[in-house]
Amino acid sequence: MLHLLYILVFTILALIAVANLIRNLVMFSFDSEQNYPGKTSSVANNGNLAYMATNKQHPELLDEAGNLIKEPLLVMRSINVEDARQKLDALYEASPGKKRDNREES
C-alpha cells in the first residue's frame, strides 16, 4: 500500500515539475520577444542582432570604438593528463597543509 502511495506522490511531483518547466520556457520565450524601453536594436551597429542598452552596457563587452564584440570572452586550452597531473602535484607539494601533514606523521 505504501508503495502505491509513493508512486502516486512521485508521479504528481514529476507532473508538477514538468508543468513548471514548460511554463517557464513559454514565459522565457515571451520575454525574449518583447522590446523593452531603453533598448535599441543594434542591427545598425555592424549588423549585430542582439539588443544593446543605450547607457547600461558592460565595458567588457565593448571594444575601443564602443561596438559589441563577437569574440568569446573565455578561451580554454586543452592540456594532456600528464601536464595536469604535474601541475596538481606541484600545487599539492607547495601547499601549507602538506608540510603540516608531514610533521604529524613523524
ZADORO-291545 format. One line per 2 residues: number of its first residue (from 1); their letters; for each residue x negated, y negated, z negated of C-alpha. Coordinates in steps of 0.25 Angstrom, whole numbers. Layout:
% residues N
NUM) a) X/Y/Z | ...
This chain:
% residues 106
1) ml) 0/0/0 | -11/-10/-3
3) hl) -18/-6/10 | -6/-11/18
5) ly) -5/-24/9 | -19/-26/12
7) il) -18/-24/27 | -5/-33/27
9) vf) -12/-44/20 | -25/-43/28
11) ti) -16/-44/41 | -9/-56/36
13) la) -22/-63/33 | -28/-59/46
15) li) -16/-65/53 | -17/-78/46
17) av) -32/-79/49 | -29/-77/64
19) an) -18/-86/64 | -26/-97/57
21) li) -38/-95/67 | -28/-96/79
23) rn) -22/-109/73 | -36/-115/70
25) lv) -40/-112/84 | -28/-118/90
27) mf) -29/-131/81 | -44/-132/85
29) sf) -41/-131/100 | -30/-142/98
31) ds) -40/-151/90 | -51/-150/101
33) eq) -42/-154/111 | -38/-167/104
35) ny) -44/-180/107 | -47/-188/94
37) pg) -48/-203/93 | -62/-208/93
39) kt) -67/-197/102 | -70/-199/117
41) ss) -72/-189/128 | -87/-189/131
43) va) -85/-184/146 | -91/-197/150
45) nn) -103/-194/141 | -111/-186/150
47) gn) -100/-176/153 | -99/-170/139
49) la) -85/-164/136 | -86/-166/121
51) ym) -79/-177/113 | -88/-187/107
53) at) -85/-196/95 | -88/-210/99
55) nk) -95/-214/86 | -96/-201/78
57) qh) -105/-193/86 | -117/-186/79
59) pe) -130/-191/83 | -135/-176/84
61) ll) -126/-174/96 | -131/-186/104
63) de) -143/-189/112 | -151/-202/113
65) ag) -140/-208/122 | -129/-204/113
67) nl) -124/-193/122 | -119/-180/117
69) ik) -130/-169/118 | -127/-156/125
71) ep) -139/-148/119 | -138/-138/108
73) ll) -141/-144/94 | -147/-131/89
75) vm) -157/-123/96 | -161/-110/91
77) rs) -173/-102/96 | -173/-87/94
79) in) -185/-80/87 | -189/-66/86
81) ve) -187/-58/74 | -202/-57/70
83) da) -203/-72/70 | -190/-74/62
85) rq) -195/-63/52 | -209/-70/51
87) kl) -202/-84/48 | -193/-78/38
89) da) -205/-71/31 | -213/-84/31
91) ly) -201/-91/24 | -200/-80/14
93) ea) -214/-80/11 | -214/-95/9
95) sp) -202/-95/0 | -204/-99/-14
97) gk) -195/-87/-19 | -205/-77/-12
99) kr) -217/-82/-22 | -207/-81/-34
101) dn) -203/-66/-30 | -218/-62/-29
103) re) -221/-67/-43 | -209/-60/-49
105) es) -213/-46/-43 | -227/-48/-49
